[in-house]
Amino acid sequence: MKDNIFYEAIILSLAFSIVMLIGIAFEKDREHHLELYAKDQQIFELQRKIDEAEDLYGKATYHIEIMNKEREAE
């Protein structure tokens, strides 16, 4: 009888350890996904800033061309 309790305790201990390891693995995976999400957000923000800079560059180039044409016309 005592042997059965001992084996049951070992089995329960192993089962608990397995569940804990699975939980740790899921937590690590979750942290990894959160890091990737943060990096994606940084990339999207940088891309938005690049798009704004390209737009401003295009507008500035357009205005410079107009000013150059006005100078040539004078």
Order of alpha helices (4+ residues) and beta strands (2+ residues): alpha
